[in-house]
Amino acid sequence: MFNTLTGLLGRRIDDAQIISFIETNGFKYPKKITISNRSADTSYWVENKKLGFDLLFNINTYLKDYPPVPGDKKGVFIPLLSHVRFHNNKSKTTFPQGIDFTHDFDTLQAKLGAPTLKSSDITPIWLNDDGSESFYRWEVPLVPEKSIVWGVQYGDDLAVTNITLELQYSMPVFKLYYEYLYGTFDTFLKSKSHYITSDLMFLRWAIERDLVKTDAVTAPVVRDIKEGKSPVTEWIRVLDRGYIQEEDFATDRDFVHAYIKNLSGHDVLYGRDFAFTLLTDPQEKENYFGEAATKSLNEIAFNEENYAKIKALLDMRLAEYREHRFSKSKKEVS
């Protein structure tokens, strides 16, 4: 079963092999297989309680080798099998390295090494009241060239919660444009909003502070950006995708993760800092998501004067995070 499912990952839900697997194993094939780009959901589960595992079909994998697949109508996409989650082993599946739902933490660690991730790595607020971790996860490469991994989650009930097989997933830190909304680099360049301005300022700062990864293709572009010869958008053009992931950062990923997504546990976040740094009206600061503040923020230019203010802000917040992970930081900047 495990090997069969490995071969199905990344295939469209209307693929003949997917259809055959669903029908043969008692899953219910969806009446409507496509997903509209107007929908709030970009994925859906196909469940099988009898076998104890579910299949997730997704139109947005955030992997370049598995882009959104257009359907036969504009705005409609065909999802791919991106994730298999085993809740138990009613299917009598043989898992890699003999892993089983009966394993305790020590057995998992002996077989798989130290956990890849624990709850507090995502955010301290996910710790239990007694300070213990609420879960541990292991992620193990299976078919690296196809971005396929498998993994185990061990919960605070001292048992294996689930075993997974999936296309490696990393939620973007920055979403600049969406392919399933027909976004491209060119449409991104024409877009105007304070979200884009704040993202670009952060990314330029990250490049200037040597926080981003480089390779043979991106290194010359990064050098030109640091020397003021190219705009930060040139880095995005070379990456050839509308999202930036934690893996795109070479250092201080935990800072980027916590600050952008407000996951430090101390309510310190970049979006609010950006608004409070550049807004001048106290009432707009008080309601920086409001219509008046949004209008003012959208009019803020990405110029050297404004960037200097944000650069100073980011230098300060990085220093604070490195020293005390925002535990002593002020929630709002003046």
C-alpha positions as CSV (number, residue, x, y, z in Angstrom):
1,M,0.0,0.0,0.0
2,F,2.7,2.5,1.0
3,N,4.7,1.9,-2.2
4,T,1.5,2.2,-4.3
5,L,0.6,5.5,-2.7
6,T,4.1,6.8,-3.2
7,G,3.7,6.3,-6.9
8,L,0.4,8.2,-6.9
9,L,1.7,11.3,-5.2
10,G,1.6,14.3,-7.5
11,R,-0.9,12.8,-9.8
12,R,-4.2,14.6,-10.8
13,I,-7.4,13.3,-9.2
14,D,-8.7,12.5,-12.7
15,D,-5.6,10.4,-13.4
16,A,-6.5,6.8,-14.3
17,Q,-4.3,5.3,-11.6
18,I,-5.8,7.6,-9.0
19,I,-9.4,6.7,-10.1
20,S,-8.6,3.0,-10.0
21,F,-7.0,3.2,-6.5
22,I,-10.0,5.2,-5.1
23,E,-12.5,2.7,-6.6
24,T,-10.6,-0.4,-5.7
25,N,-10.1,0.6,-2.0
26,G,-13.5,1.8,-1.2
27,F,-13.0,5.6,-1.3
28,K,-15.9,7.7,-2.5
29,Y,-14.8,9.6,-5.7
30,P,-15.9,13.3,-5.4
31,K,-18.9,14.3,-7.5
32,K,-17.1,17.6,-8.3
33,I,-13.3,17.2,-8.7
34,T,-12.3,20.7,-9.7
35,I,-11.6,23.7,-7.4
36,S,-12.5,27.2,-8.4
37,N,-10.0,30.0,-7.8
38,R,-12.9,31.9,-6.2
39,S,-13.2,29.3,-3.5
40,A,-11.7,29.9,-0.1
41,D,-10.5,26.3,-0.1
42,T,-7.7,25.2,-2.4
43,S,-7.8,21.5,-1.3
44,Y,-10.1,18.8,-0.1
45,W,-9.9,15.4,1.6
46,V,-11.1,12.1,0.3
47,E,-11.6,10.0,3.4
48,N,-11.8,6.3,4.2
49,K,-12.5,5.5,7.9
50,K,-12.6,1.8,7.1
51,L,-9.0,1.8,6.1
52,G,-7.9,4.5,8.5
53,F,-6.3,6.9,6.1
54,D,-7.3,9.9,4.0
55,L,-6.1,11.5,0.8
56,L,-5.6,15.2,0.4
57,F,-6.0,16.7,-3.1
58,N,-4.5,20.2,-3.5
59,I,-4.2,22.8,-6.3
60,N,-1.4,24.8,-4.5
61,T,1.6,22.7,-3.5
62,Y,4.1,25.5,-3.5
63,L,6.5,23.2,-5.4
64,K,7.8,24.3,-8.8
65,D,7.5,20.7,-10.2
66,Y,3.8,20.5,-9.2
67,P,2.2,23.8,-10.4
68,P,-1.5,24.4,-10.5
69,V,-3.2,22.4,-13.2
70,P,-5.9,24.4,-15.2
71,G,-9.2,22.7,-15.8
72,D,-11.4,23.0,-18.9
73,K,-12.8,26.3,-17.8
74,K,-11.2,29.6,-16.8
75,G,-10.7,29.9,-13.0
76,V,-11.1,26.2,-12.5
77,F,-8.2,23.9,-11.4
78,I,-7.6,20.1,-11.0
79,P,-6.0,19.2,-7.7
80,L,-3.1,16.8,-7.3
81,L,-2.7,14.1,-4.6
82,S,-0.4,15.9,-2.2
83,H,-0.8,14.2,1.2
84,V,-1.7,10.8,2.7
85,R,-2.5,10.7,6.4
86,F,-2.8,7.4,8.3
87,H,-4.7,7.7,11.5
88,N,-4.3,4.1,12.4
89,N,-3.2,0.9,10.6
90,K,-6.5,-0.8,9.8
91,S,-5.1,-1.0,6.2
92,K,-2.2,-3.2,7.5
93,T,0.3,-1.1,5.7
94,T,4.0,-1.8,6.1
95,F,5.7,1.5,6.9
96,P,9.4,2.3,6.3
97,Q,11.9,1.2,9.0
98,G,9.2,-0.9,10.6
99,I,7.5,2.1,12.1
100,D,4.2,1.3,13.8
101,F,1.5,3.1,15.7
102,T,2.4,1.1,18.8
103,H,5.9,2.7,19.0
104,D,6.7,4.9,22.0
105,F,8.9,8.1,21.8
106,D,12.1,6.3,22.7
107,T,11.5,3.7,20.0
108,L,10.8,6.4,17.4
109,Q,13.9,8.3,18.4
110,A,16.1,5.1,18.2
111,K,14.9,4.4,14.7
112,L,14.5,7.9,13.3
113,G,16.9,10.0,15.3
114,A,15.9,13.3,17.0
115,P,12.6,14.8,16.0
116,T,12.7,17.1,13.0
117,L,10.2,19.5,14.6
118,K,8.5,20.0,17.9
119,S,5.5,22.2,18.8
120,S,7.5,25.0,20.3
121,D,9.6,25.3,17.1
122,I,6.4,26.6,15.4
123,T,5.3,28.8,18.3
124,P,5.8,28.8,22.1
125,I,2.0,29.1,22.6
126,W,1.6,25.5,21.4
127,L,3.4,24.2,24.5
128,N,1.2,22.5,27.1
129,D,0.4,24.4,30.3
130,D,3.1,22.5,32.2
131,G,5.7,23.6,29.6
132,S,6.0,20.2,27.8
133,E,5.8,19.8,24.1
134,S,2.3,19.2,22.6
135,F,3.8,17.1,19.8
136,Y,6.9,16.0,18.0
137,R,7.3,15.3,14.3
138,W,9.8,13.4,12.2
139,E,10.1,14.1,8.5
140,V,12.2,11.7,6.4
141,P,13.1,12.1,2.7
142,L,11.8,9.2,0.6
143,V,12.1,10.3,-3.0
144,P,14.1,13.5,-2.9
145,E,14.0,14.1,-6.7
146,K,10.2,14.2,-6.5
147,S,10.0,16.1,-3.2
148,I,8.3,13.1,-1.5
149,V,8.7,12.7,2.2
150,W,7.1,10.6,4.9
151,G,6.8,11.3,8.6
152,V,5.4,10.5,12.0
153,Q,3.7,12.7,14.6
154,Y,3.9,11.8,18.3
155,G,1.4,13.6,20.5
156,D,1.1,14.6,24.2
157,D,-1.1,11.6,24.8
158,L,2.1,9.6,24.5
159,A,1.1,7.8,21.3
160,V,1.7,8.1,17.6
161,T,-1.0,10.5,16.3
162,N,-0.5,9.9,12.6
163,I,1.9,8.7,9.9
164,T,2.1,10.7,6.7
165,L,3.3,10.3,3.1
166,E,3.3,13.6,1.2
167,L,4.8,16.1,-1.2
168,Q,7.1,18.1,1.0
169,Y,5.2,21.1,2.1
170,S,6.4,24.5,3.4
171,M,4.0,27.3,3.9
172,P,5.3,30.5,2.3
173,V,6.4,33.3,4.5
174,F,5.6,35.8,1.7
175,K,3.0,35.4,-1.0
176,L,3.6,37.9,-3.7
177,Y,1.4,36.5,-6.5
178,Y,-0.7,33.5,-7.0
179,E,-0.5,31.3,-10.1
180,Y,-4.0,29.9,-9.6
181,L,-5.3,33.5,-9.7
182,Y,-3.3,33.9,-13.0
183,G,-0.7,36.0,-11.2
184,T,2.6,36.4,-12.9
185,F,5.8,38.4,-12.3
186,D,4.5,41.0,-14.7
187,T,1.2,41.4,-13.0
188,F,3.0,41.5,-9.7
189,L,5.2,44.4,-10.9
190,K,2.0,46.4,-11.8
191,S,0.3,45.7,-8.4
192,K,0.2,48.5,-5.9
193,S,-0.5,47.9,-2.2
194,H,1.1,48.4,1.2
195,Y,1.4,44.6,1.5
196,I,3.7,44.4,-1.5
197,T,5.6,47.5,-0.3
198,S,6.2,46.1,3.1
199,D,7.2,42.7,1.7
200,L,9.7,44.2,-0.7
201,M,11.3,46.3,2.0
202,F,11.7,43.3,4.2
203,L,13.2,41.3,1.4
204,R,15.6,44.0,0.4
205,W,16.7,44.3,4.0
206,A,17.2,40.6,4.3
207,I,19.3,40.6,1.2
208,E,21.5,43.5,2.4
209,R,21.9,41.7,5.8
210,D,23.0,38.4,4.1
211,L,20.0,36.5,5.4
212,V,19.0,34.9,2.1
213,K,20.4,31.9,0.4
214,T,22.2,32.2,-2.9
215,D,23.3,29.9,-5.7
216,A,25.0,30.3,-9.0
217,V,21.9,31.9,-10.5
218,T,20.8,34.2,-7.7
219,A,24.2,35.3,-6.3
220,P,25.0,37.8,-9.1
221,V,21.5,39.3,-8.7
222,V,21.8,39.5,-4.9
223,R,25.2,41.2,-5.4
224,D,23.7,43.8,-7.7
225,I,20.8,44.5,-5.3
226,K,23.2,45.0,-2.4
227,E,25.2,47.4,-4.6
228,G,22.1,49.3,-5.6
229,K,22.4,48.3,-9.3
230,S,19.1,46.3,-9.3
231,P,15.8,46.5,-7.5
232,V,14.8,43.8,-5.1
233,T,12.1,42.6,-7.6
234,E,14.9,41.3,-9.7
235,W,15.5,38.6,-7.1
236,I,11.9,37.6,-7.3
237,R,12.1,37.5,-11.1
238,V,15.1,35.1,-11.0
239,L,13.4,32.8,-8.4
240,D,10.5,32.5,-11.0
241,R,7.7,32.0,-8.4
242,G,5.3,34.1,-6.5
243,Y,6.2,33.0,-3.0
244,I,9.2,33.1,-0.6
245,Q,9.7,30.2,1.8
246,E,11.6,29.9,5.0
247,E,14.1,27.7,3.1
248,D,15.0,30.7,1.0
249,F,16.7,32.2,4.1
250,A,20.2,31.1,5.0
251,T,20.1,32.4,8.6
252,D,17.7,33.6,11.2
253,R,14.8,31.6,9.8
254,D,13.2,31.4,13.3
255,F,13.2,35.3,13.4
256,V,11.6,35.5,10.0
257,H,9.0,32.9,10.9
258,A,8.1,34.4,14.2
259,Y,8.1,38.1,13.2
260,I,6.2,37.8,9.9
261,K,3.6,35.3,11.3
262,N,3.3,36.7,14.8
263,L,4.3,33.4,16.4
264,S,6.8,34.4,19.0
265,G,4.2,34.3,21.7
266,H,4.8,38.0,22.5
267,D,2.5,39.6,19.9
268,V,5.3,41.3,18.0
269,L,4.6,41.3,14.3
270,Y,6.0,43.0,11.2
271,G,2.7,44.1,9.7
272,R,1.8,46.3,12.7
273,D,5.3,47.6,13.1
274,F,5.4,48.6,9.4
275,A,2.1,50.6,9.8
276,F,3.1,52.2,13.1
277,T,6.5,53.2,11.7
278,L,5.2,54.9,8.5
279,L,1.7,56.2,9.5
280,T,1.7,59.7,11.0
281,D,-1.9,60.0,12.0
282,P,-2.5,58.7,15.6
283,Q,-6.1,57.7,14.8
284,E,-5.0,55.7,11.8
285,K,-2.4,53.9,13.9
286,E,-5.1,53.0,16.4
287,N,-7.0,51.3,13.6
288,Y,-4.3,50.4,11.1
289,F,-6.6,47.9,9.4
290,G,-9.3,50.5,8.8
291,E,-10.2,52.2,5.6
292,A,-8.4,55.5,6.2
293,A,-5.2,53.8,7.4
294,T,-5.2,51.4,4.5
295,K,-5.6,54.3,2.0
296,S,-2.7,56.1,3.6
297,L,-0.5,52.9,3.7
298,N,-1.2,52.2,0.0
299,E,0.1,55.6,-0.8
300,I,3.4,55.1,0.9
301,A,6.2,55.0,-1.6
302,F,9.1,52.6,-1.6
303,N,11.8,55.3,-1.5
304,E,15.0,55.6,0.3
305,E,13.6,57.8,3.1
306,N,10.8,55.3,4.0
307,Y,13.1,52.3,3.5
308,A,15.7,53.8,5.9
309,K,12.9,53.9,8.6
310,I,12.0,50.2,8.0
311,K,15.6,49.1,7.8
312,A,16.2,50.7,11.3
313,L,13.1,48.9,12.6
314,L,14.1,45.6,11.2
315,D,17.7,45.9,12.6
316,M,16.2,46.6,16.0
317,R,13.7,43.7,15.9
318,L,16.4,41.3,14.8
319,A,18.7,42.3,17.6
320,E,15.8,42.0,20.1
321,Y,14.9,38.5,18.8
322,R,18.5,37.3,18.9
323,E,18.9,38.6,22.5
324,H,15.6,37.6,24.1
325,R,13.1,36.4,21.4
326,F,10.9,39.4,21.9
327,S,10.3,38.5,25.5
328,K,11.3,42.1,26.5
329,S,10.2,43.9,23.4
330,K,7.6,46.6,23.2
331,K,4.4,45.4,21.4
332,E,4.2,48.7,19.5
333,V,6.9,50.9,18.0
334,S,6.5,54.6,18.2
